[in-house]
Amino acid sequence: MNDMRRAREVLKLLLRSSVQVGVATLGFILLAVGIVLLFLPGPGLLVVIAGLAVLATQFAWAERALRQVKVRAARAKAAAQRRRHHGRTESETKSRTGS
């Protein structure tokens, strides 16, 4: 009876460890591919974020990095929207005045 319980505990540990290794491997692969895609045509930043999201399920450092990336992305989005809105206002003004 004790041997059976030990065997189950060992199997649970092996399964849990295998899942953790698999998740970490997937996360690091996504992160590496994303970094490469930053310099090549492709959705590099999105793949980096996906890799960090996967790694954040296992590592605190990845969770902090993901949080920081989200904050920076929100700031960039707000800046782009301000520029876009400002650009529209300028072009509308120019078209109305005939310049």
C-alpha positions, 0 to 999 in steps of 0.5 A: 500500500505504501509502495503504491502511494509512493509510486503515485507521488513520484508519477505526479512529481514527474508529470508536474516537472515535465509540464514545467519544463515544457512550458519553460521551453515553449516560452524561451523558444517564443522569446528567442524567435520574437527577438529574431523577428524584431530584426526581420520582417514579422510580428516580433514584438507580439511573439516576444510578448507571447513568450513572456506571457508563457514564461510568466506562468513559471517565473517571477522575472518574466511576470515583471518584464511582461508587466513593464512591456504592457505599461510601455505598450500602453504609453506607445499606444496613447502617444500614437493616438495623440500624434494621429489626432494631432495630424488629422487636425493639422491636415483638416486645418490646411485643407480648409484654409487652402494651404 
